[in-house]
Amino acid sequence: MSNNSFTYDVIIIGSGAAGLGLALSLPEHLDIAILAKLSMSEGSTNYAQGGISAVLDELDSLDSHQKDTIKSGAGLCHEDIVELVVSKGKTSIDWLLEHNVQFSTHNNTRSKNKLHLSKEGGHSHRRVVHANDSTGKAVQSALSDQVLARPSIKIFEHHNVIDLVTSQTNNNGKKYISGCYVLDTKKDAIISMKAPCVTLATGGASKVYLYTSNPDVSTGDGIAMAWRAGCRVANMEFMQFHPTCLYHPQAKSFLISEAVRGEGGLLLLPDGTRFMPNFDKRAELAPRDVVARAIDHEMKRLGISSVYLDMSHRTAKFTKSHFPMLYQRCLEFGFDMTKEPLPVVPAAHYTCGGVMANKNGLTDIAGLYAIGETAFTGLHGANRMASNSILECLVFAKQASTDIAKFLQNPPTSPSIKAWDDSLVINSDEAIVVSHNWAELRRFMWDYVGIVRTTKRLERAKHRINLLKEEIDEYYGKFHVTSDFLELRNLVNTAELIVNSALLRKESRGLHYTLDYPSLDQKNFQKDTILTP
């Protein structure tokens, strides 16, 4: 492997809504590098179906959006952050429109707002702006075009970051970011990239679970790298499971949008009876944690492999016009959702915790920012409300861009980054070890650290993680790194953070439900779970 070096003003790790939004919001004179682990579009944004929440309807209000978000967050939302993000909803939508995102519209002449708004779980009003049922793809495509047209932004596809590089430039002991080491997977070369400012926009860690709605790149990279570099993380026990992923052998990671239930979809048992009214008065429109636990309960109670989501009572015209992509994909798997219910199961979907960051995205390390799903800001609390995620990406991209621009007016002087030394390692002939450990990790995380937990299961998972860490450390010291190995290393780090956080929270709240502590404990646990390296 060879070693080359590059220098930029800003390095952005990740190419979804958060990363691209930041790049487009920064001053155009800055030299910016965007690192994508696979292709530029291969991230969670591109697969997001539902939409982006914003108060646009005359009957809606910022106060209502804030209250809905806080209620979903089960007592752990930071209200100042919720207020900040919700207040930026309309300006975020306007910004996307200015950047050529094409949203769905309606023909209601009585409304001043021309964008069609849908309603999803946890929302008390219609406030979800969308592009049919492919909102993420519309956002990803439009922002990618804008980024590619800007000469000062350099895109590095198929570049997997190994680790962050930090330095201390004064006597107060404070760490500063210097850059990162990166594996160019196409050339099998390791490069060093130097910058006074690095932003983590790598998404979440749902691939730590066997079943997930996320793409393959969601391996907790930013969270793990920041932890290894010395950043605190928070609330990693709150992993959101989306209630409805299509249950089919070939339907890998295929999510059935929340909007289907928002437009009247009903959850049914195999005999055709509804069950959600037995669990929550909001029935199918209850928050995701409630719906996912209800489905999990019914599947275990009846010994069934899935429940069913039914839209056949709506007209075929309605379903096809509102969910064209979803309708077509289901046909490919042999299901006509206008005529029959769809088999669905819960799957890991979103990481509500992450790298601790302030309202501008700044972490514990000077010059290192974290935005989007990678970050913990306090917005989501113990459970994210539907369609607040892309909004979060856009708001904190803008917040971070302003702070970064100020920071770069007088950046610290950091030493050069040493060349990567791999002279003492060899190529591995045991790739099977990586694939086996990856499969084992995802299986026991699903079995022991899933929707319903116990202390005994968590301790079993922790023991298995410790064994995996020993193998990974040994492997890292002997062999050249590969993308698969780097992802496994990050997943194991992230799994450990999830398990340790879950063991510390001796109550059930939001997405963390444990049979050993089934009740809410406001006295002792209405607080964030913060881990320090």
N, C-alpha and C positions, 0 to 999 in steps of 0.2 A: 504494500500500500504506500502511495506517495502522500506528501503533505504540501498543500498550497495554503496561501493566506490571503484574506480579503479584509478590507476595512470599510465600514459604513457608518453613517450617523445613527441609524436606527435599524435593528434587526427585529423582524416580526416573525415569530415561530407559529405558523398556522395560517391557513388561507380561507377561512370561513367568513361569516358575517362580521365577527369581531376583528379579525386580522385585516381584512380588506377595508372594513369601515375605518379602522385606524389609519391605514396607509393613505386613504383618500382624504382624510381630515387633517393630516399633517401638512405643514408648509411645503410647497412644491420645490423649494430650493434644496431640501434635505435629500441626501442619498439614502435610499431605503432598500433593504433586502427582505423579501418574503420567502420563508422556507416552508415548502410543502412536502410532507413525508411521502406521498404518492403523487398523483396528478393534482393540479390546483383545485379542482372541484370535488375531490374525494374526501368530504368531511360531512359532519352532521347537518350543516346548513342546507346542503344540496338535497337532503332527504326529508327535510321538514315539510309536512303536509299542511298542518292547521293554519297558522297565520301569526299575526302580530297584534297584540292588544294595544288599543289606543282609544281614548275617549273622544269620539267624533259625533255620536248621536245626541240630538237635542235633549232627550230624556235621561241621558247618562250624566255622570259627574266625576270629577277627579276624586272627590271624597268617596264615592261608591267604589271606584277601582281600587283605591287604597285599602278600604275596609275589606273588600273581597280578598285581596292579596294577603293582608294580615291574618284574616280568618283561616285561609288555606295554610299559612305558615305556622299555625298551632302554637302561637305565643312566643316565637323566637325571631320574628322579622324585626329588623332595625327600622323603626318607623321613619327616621330621617332619610334613610336610603330609599325606602318605599316611596316616600313623597317626592324625592328627587327623580326617580325613574318614571313614575306615573306622570309627573308634570311634563316630561319630555316626550310623551307619546305622540302628540300631534306633530311636533317639530321633526321627530324621527321619521314619521310617515311622509311628511313633506320633503325631507331630505332624500328619501328613497325615490319619490316621484321625480325629483330633480335629476336623479341619477338613472332615470329611464326604467324603473321597475313598473311593470304593467299589472295593476291590481284589478280584481273583479269589480264591476260597477252594477248599478241597478237603475230601474226606470221610474222610481217613485218621485214624481215631480213635487210632492209636498215637502220633501226633505232637502235641506241645504247641502247635506253631505251626499256626494254622488258615489262613494265607495260602498260596495255591499259589505255588510257586517254580519258575521255569524256569532253564535253563542256557544261557549264550551263550558266544561265542568268547573264549578267554583265561581263563575261569573254571574252576576245578577242582572246584567244587561247585555245586549248585542254590542260587542266592541272589538271583535276580532277581524281585522283587515286581512284579506287573503287574495291569492291569485288562483282561483278555483281550488283545487286540492293539491297544488304544487307550488306553494308559496316560497319555500326554501330554494327551489330550483330557479324561480324567477329572480329572487334576490341575488343568488350566487352568480347567475349568468350576467345580470346587469352590472354588478360591481366588478366582476372579473373583466368585462369589456372595458370599463373605465380605468382599471388598474393597468391593463395591458397597453392602454393608450398614453400612459404617463411615462416619459423617458427616464425620470429620476427614480423609478421603481424597478428593481431587478427581481425577477422571479426565479427561484431555484426549486424546480420540481424534483421529486425522488431524492430529497436530502433529509436525512434522519439525524436529529441532534442527539449527540451522545451525552454531553454534560455541559453545564454552564461553567464559565470561568469567572472567578471573583478576585478582587485584590483589596488591600487596605492602603489608602493613600494619605492617611494622616494619623495623628497620635490618639484619636479617640476610639480606635478599634472598630469603627464602623466599616462594614463591607460595601464595596462598590462593584457593580458589574463591569466586566471587561470584554466579554464576548462568549463564544461557545466553540466546542469541537463538533464537527458535523461529518457524518458518513454520507458520501456521494454513492448511492447504491448502484447507479448505472455504471460508474467507473471503478467501483470498489476501492475508492480513495477517501482518505480522511483529510479534511481541510479545517483550518482554524479561521474563525471569523471574529474580527474585533469591532466593538462598537461601545460608545459610552452609554447607550440605551438599548435594552433588549426587552421585548414584550412577549409574554407567553399567552398565546391565543389558540391553544392546542385542543380545546374541547374537554370532554369528560373521560370517565374511566369505566364505562359500562361493559366493555369487553372482558372485564374481570369475571363476568358471569357467563354461564353456559348459554343462556338464552337472553338475547338482547335485540333491541330495535336499532341499535347503532351500527354504523359502518365499521370495517375492520380497523380503522385508524384510531378508534377511541380507546386507547390503552393507557390513559392517565399520565402521558409523557410529561406535560408541563408541571403537574402536581408533584410527580416523583423527582424531577430535576430540581425544582425549587426546594423541596425538602432536603435533598442531598446537599444543596448549596447553602442551607442554613435558614430557610424561611419557615415560619410557623404555618400550620394548616388548621382549619377549623371545620367542625360539623361533618366529618367524613362518614359518620354513621348513617346519614340521611341520603340513601340511594333510592331514587324514585323508580318504581316499576310501572311501566305503562300497562294499563289493564288489558288492552286489546291489540295483540299481534296475531296475524293470521296463522292458524295451526295447520301446517301442511309441510311435508318433508322437503319440498323444493322452495318453500317460501321463506328463505333465510332473511331474517331481520326485517320482514315486511310488516310495517305498522298500519293498523286501521285507525285513521285519524279520529281524534276526540270530537271533531266536528260532526261525525256521523251520528254520535249520540246527541250532539247539540241540535241536530236537525230531525230528531225523533227516533233514532235507533234504539231498539230495546234489547236488553240482555236477557237471554232465556236459558233454562235448563233443557236437557235433551227431550223432556216431555212437553216442552213448549210453554212452561209456566215462567213468569217473571220472578226474580228473587231480590232485586235491588231495593224495592220498597220495604223489605223486611230488615234492611240494614241502615237505611238513611232516608229521611223524608224527602231529600232531593233526588232520590232514586238514581237513575242513570247519569244524572248531572251532578252527583256528589264529587268531591275532589278525588284525584287519582289514587291516593293512599287508601281511601275508604273502598273504592271500587275494586282495586287490586286485591285487597285483603278479603273482600266478599267473594270474589271469584275463586281465590285460593282456598277459602273455607269450603265452598260448595264442591270444588273439584275433589278435595280430600274427603269430605263427608260422603260423597256418592261414589268415590273411586272412579271418576271420569277423567278423560284426557283433555277435555276442553268444555267451555260453555259456548253459547251462540249469540251472535249479534245480528239482529233482524231489522232490515229496512224494507221488506217486501210489502208492508202496508202503505208505503208511500208510492206515488205513481212512478212508473219507469222513467218518464220524461224528467221528473224532478230529480231523481237519483242520478241519472246520466248527466244532467246539466250541472249539478252541484259537485259531483265527484267523478269527472270524466276519466282521470288517470286511475283512480281506485277501481272504478268499474271495469276498465280495460285489463288492469293487472289481475283482478280476480277471475275474469274470463280465462286468462292464460293459465290459471291454476285449476280451472274446471268449475268455477262457482259463478253463477249469475245472481248478483246481489239484489236484483230487482224481483227475483222470484223465490229465493231461498235464503235462509240465514247462513251467516259465515261462522265457521268454528274459530274461536279466539282463545288465547291464553295470555297471561301477564308476561312481561319480559323487562329486563333492566333497561332503563331509558335515559336517566338523567342523574348527574352528580350534583347534589345541592350544596355540598361542602366544597372546599378547595383551598387554594393558596390565599392566605389572609391579605387583603388589599383594602386600601382606603377608598374614599369616594372618587379619587382620581385614578384608581387602579394601581397605586404604588404599593410595593411589598416591603418586607423588612430590609431588603438590600437596595441601596441607592442606585437609581437608574434601571432597576428591574421592575417591570410592570406585569400584572396579570389581569386579563379581561375575559368576559364571556364565561362559559361553563368552567373554565380552569380556575376561576377566582371564587373566593368567598368574600362577599361584600355585606351580607346580612339581608339581602333582598328577599330571598326565598324562605328563610326560616327553616322549619322542619319539613316543609313540603312545597315544591314549586307549583304555582297555579298555571294552568294551560296558557300557552301563547305569551308568557312573559319572558321567554328565553331570548328570542331574537331582539326584542325590545331592549333587554339588558345588554346584549352585545353592542347595539348601536349607541346607547346612552353612554356606556363606559368607554367605547372607542372615542367618542367626542370628548369626554372628560379627560381621558388620558392624553389625547392629542394636544390639548391646551397645556397640560402640566409638562409634557415632554418638551414642547416648544420653549417653555420657560427654562426648563432644566438645561437645555442645550445652548442657552445663551452664555452660560459659563460652566461648561462641563469639566469634571475632574480629569486630571492627567493620569492615565493608568499605564502600567508597564506593558510591553509587548507580550503576546501570548507565546509560550514555548511551543515548539513543534511537537506534534503527537509522536510518542516513542512506542513503536510496536516491534522493536528489534528482538524482544525476548519472548514473543508469542508465535504460535504456529497456526496454520489453518486447521480447523476442526474436521475430523472425519466422523463426528458423532452428532450430526444434526438431529437424530432421533431423540436425543436427550432433551433438546429444546422443545420439540413438538410434544413429547410425552409430558414434560413438566407443565407446559401451557395447558394441555387438556386436563391434567389432574387438578391444577389450580382452579380452572373455571368450573369444574364439576363440584369440588368441595365447597367453593364459595357459594354456588347455587344451593347446595344441600344444607350448608351450615350457617350461611350469613345472608339468607334470602329474605323473603317477605315476612316470614314469622321466624323468630330467633329464640334461642335459649342460651343461658350462660355456658352450659356444658358443650353445646355445639360451637359456640364462639371459641372456647378454649381448645377444642379439637382443631378448629381451623388455624388458630394461632400456632399450635404445635406443628402442623403440616407446613405452615409458612416458614417457620424457623428452619426446618429441614431443607426446604427449597432454597432459602437464602444461602445456606452453606454450599449447596451445589453450584449456585449461580456465582458466588464469590470465587470458588475454585475455577470454574469455567472462564470467568472474566480474566483471571490471572494467567491463564495458559493459552487462550486461543484468540485469533482475530475476531473482532466484533462483526456481527451481521445484524440486519434489521430485525429479524425474528428474535434474536437474542436480546437486543436492546428493548424491544417491546415486552418480552417476558420479564426482564429485569425491572422495568417500570411498573408492570402489572403486579409483581410481587411486592414492591415497595408500597404501591397504592393499596393492595389488599391488606397489608399489615396496618396501614393507617385506618382503614375502614374497621377492621376487627378491634384494634385498640380503642378507637373512639366508641364503638358499640359496647365494649366491656365497661367503659367508664360511665355510660348513661344507664343508671339503674331505675328506669321508668320506661313507659311506653308513650311516645309522642310522635305525631306525624308519621313519617316513613319508618321510624324505628319502633318495631313492635316485638316485645319479648314476653314469652309466657311466664318467666320468672318474676317480672315486674309489670303486670298488665295494666296498671293504673298510671295516671298522670301524677307527677309529684312537683307541684308548683313551688313548694318551699325550697327544695334542694336542687332542682334541675331546670328551672326556667332561666337557663343561661347557655351560652355557646360552649361546645366541647373544643378546647384549644390544645393542640399538641405542639411541643417545642422540641426541635432537634437536639 
